[in-house]
């Protein structure tokens, strides 16, 4: 390994067994070997720390937190320890495909200097919803700052999982890092914030297998409306950024039909299951980009109940924004 490794692989973990073993092995088996692998354990109690103690490769650096920093706090810690100019965030549940690091570095050689991060596995990410598939069809693969802001507004957290992203380390550090007040949408927030001044690249190159499984804490917090509250703050800033270029009223209409309808749908499901907290958050939150409560209920309800109709309308509206650009 060179004095300064070419790339830092950053893995936050909390109770990562059994998947952390596959994650680690996938890094060790890469054909490109000039890397450092930094793992920060966030207070595991399931034997993860015992497993990490068995790792002998000097390129693997283990940190054990005395108290749980939260996912975003742990990510910020990892970025303070990175020695490379480039990083790849690989979650402990996930693993690299063979040859992934070489492909990542080859991609970085082709992008413009103002690219802050590359979102890999793009073709795989978009399989999971109509809007995502539409974004794949209509978005360019190289997006400057202006196009990136519009893309995040229309299609949400485009990179998806953290394990899809390679970024410049200094970009994270100089941006102030992940917002540790957020528990659900910290990655969405930082990518949207960074692209106010820099661009991003969407790549079909398959680098990592990302597990899709339910997370009990995430589901609980979503029922409490936490994700909706965090989305509001992110979209307020996106609307502010886009208002000089687009009709603010149309931006607000899109936000309410897209984001508010989505969260109303989940709030209704939670109420049916006897959970009222998310509906209270939906009705009681205040924002300059909200329709009045009666309008958010009356106009959003049909789209909350009929996902197909909602998606068709949003595809039509998103197309108009992009054609306007």
N, C-alpha and C positions, 0 to 999 in steps of 0.2 A: 504494500500500500504506500502511496506517495505521502509526503509530509502533510499535504492538504488533500484529503480524498476528493474525488470528482463529484460525488453525490452523497448526501446524507439521507438515510432511510429513517423515518421518525415514526415510532409506534407507541401510542398510548395504550395502556392495558389496565383493566380492572377485572379480576376474577376471569381470566382469559382461557382457562382450561375447558375443553381439550384443544381448542382451535389454535392457541398461541404456538403450539409445537409445529403445526403445519405452516404457519406464518413464518416462523424462524427458519425452518428447513428450506422454504422457498427462496429466502434471501441467500442463505449459505450456498445453494446450488446454482446460483446465477453464473453464466459464463463470463460476464463482466465482473471483475473482482475488486476494482479500486473504489471501495465504498466504506462508509462507516454506518453502523446500525445502532441507533440510540433508542433504547426502550425505557419508558418511564412507567413504573408500576404505581398505581394510584391507591394502594392500601388493600391489595388482594388478600383474601382469607381462604382461598380454595386450593392452595398448593402451587399457584402460579409462581410465587417467589422462590419456592424450593426448586422448581424447574429452571427458572432463570439462573439460579446459582450453579447449575450444571454446565452452563455455556462457557467454553474455554477460549473461543476465538477472540484475539485481542481487538479485533475491529468491532466487536459487539460490546457496547457500553450500557451497563444497567444502572438505573437510578431507582431508588425505593423511597417513595414519599411517606413521610410520617403521618400525614393526614391527607384525606382525599381532596384534591384540588378542583374537582369537577373536570369534565372533559375539556372545556376550553382553557382552564387554568393549566391542565396537564399539557395541552398542545403548546401553550405559550412557553412553558418550561422547556419543552423539547426544542423549540426554535432558539432558545437562548444557548443551548448546548451544541447546536449544529456548527460544524467547522467548514462545511462546503458552501459554495455559492448557490447550489441547487439542492432542493429537498424533494423527497417523495413521501407523502403521508400514507402509511400502510396500516390500516386498523388491525388489531390483534385477531379478529375473526376471519380475516381475509388472507389471501396469499398471492404471490407473484406467479405468473406463468413463466416457463423457461424462456430465457433470453429477454425478459422484460426490460431490465435496466439498459441493455444495449440499445433497445428500440427507443426508450425514453430519451437517451442522450442523443441519438441520431435525430430525433424530432426537434430537440432544442437547437440543433445546428441549422435548422431550416427556418426558424421563426424570426420575426422582426425584433429589434432591440427593445421596443416598448411592450413586449409581451410579458405580463406579470405571472401568468400560470397557463398550463396546458391541462385541459380536461380530457383524459383518455377514456377508452371504452365507450365512446359516444354512441355508437350504433347499438350497443347493448343497453345503455342507460335509457334510450328512448323507446324501448319495447313496451314499457309498462303503462302508457296512457296515450289517448288519441292526440292530446295537445303536444306531448313529447314527440310523437312521431311526426306531427306537423312541423314542429320546430326543426327537426332533422331535415325535412324537405326544403324549408324556406330560408334557414339561416346560413350565411356563409361560414366557412370553417375558420376563417381569420377575422376576428372582430376587433375593431379599434374601440376606444373608450365610449364613444357615442353609441355605436351599435351594441356594445356590451350592455350598457345601461338599459336600452330598449329591450334587449333580449331577456334580461333578468326581470324586468317589469312584466313582460308578456308571458314568460314561461317559467318563472320561479327559479329555484336553485338548480341551474342548468347542469353543473358538474355532478349532481347527485351525491353519492357517497364520497367521503374524504379519500378513500382508497383509489379514487380515479384521478387524483390531482398531483401534479408535480409543479412546484413553484420556486420562484427566486426567494432565497432566505431573507435577503435585505428588504424585500417588499413587505414581508410579514412584520419584520422588526420595525421598520420606519412607519408603518401604518398604525402602530399601537397594538398590534396583535389581535387575537380573538377577544370579543367582548364577553368577559366572564360573568356578566349579569344575565346572559342568555343561557337557557338550558336546552332549547330545542332547535334553534335556528342560527346558531353561532357561525356555522360554515357559510350559510346563505348570506348572512350579514357581512362577513369579511370579504367574500368574493365580490358582492355588489359594491361595497365601499372602495375596494382597491381599484375597480374598473371605472371609478369616477375620473381617474387620471391616466389609466393604462389599459392595454388591451388584453384579450385572452384568445386562445386557440382551442378549437374543438377537434379532437382527433379520433378517428376510428380505430387506431392502433390498440389492440387488446393487450393490456399489461397485467391486469389483476382479476382474480375471481372474487366477486363481492357477494357475500352470503346475504340472503334475504330471509330474515326471521323476525318474529315479533319480539319486541322488547317491552316487558311489563311496565317498566318505569315510564317509557315513552307513551304508551297507551294511557296510563293513568294521568300523566300531565296533560295529554291532549284532551282528555275528558274534562280536565279542570280549565281548559281554555288557554293554557299557557302558550301553545303554539300560535293561536290567533293573536294574542297580545303582542307577541314578538313580531309576527308578520306585519302588524299595524305600523310599528316603528320603522321597519325596513321599507315598506311601501310609501310611507310618508316622505321619506328621503328620496326615493326613486321618482315620485311624482314631482317633487321640488326640482330635481335635476332635469326632468324631461319637459317641464312646463314651458320653458323658453322656446322649445321646438314644436310642441304639440298643444292642441286645445286642452286646457286643464279640465274642462268639463267632461271631455271624452275620456281622458285618463281616469277621472274619478268614476265615471260610469263603468269602465272596464274593470277597475279594482273591485267595485261592489258586486258586479255580476260574476267575476272570477273568484276572488278571494272570499268575499262575504258569503256567496252562495255555497262555496266549498265548506266553509266552517259552519254555516247554518245546517247543512246536511249532517255533519258529524255531531253537532249539538243536539239535533233531533234524535239521532241514534242513541246518544248518551241519555237523553231524557227517557226514551223507551226502556232503557236498562236501569232506570232509577237514579241516574246521575244528572243533577240539575246545574252543577257549577258552571259547565261550559256555556250553557244557555244564558246564565246570568252575565257571564263575561261578554257574550255576544251582544246582549241588550244594553249593558251598563257602560261599556267602554265608550270613550269620547274621542273623536278625531276630526280634523278639518277635512279629511277625505271621505268621511262617511256620508251616505244619504241619511235623512232623518229615519228614526227607528221604524216608523210605520212603512216607509218606502222600502227599507231593507228587508222587512218581513213580507210585504205584499208582492214586491217585484222579484225578490230573490227566492221566495218559496217554490214557485214552479220549477225553477232551475235546480234548486236543492233537491227536489224530489225526482227530477228526470235528468240524469247525468248525460244521456245521449243528446238531448236537446241543448243542454248547457254547452257541451263541447262543440256542437255544430255552430252555435252562435259565437262562441269565443274564437273559433277558427276564422270565421268571417270577419270579426272585429280586429283580430290580430293581423290578418292579411291587409286590412286597410291601413293600420299603423305602419306596417313594414313598407307598403307601396308608397305611403306618404314620405317615408325616409328616403 
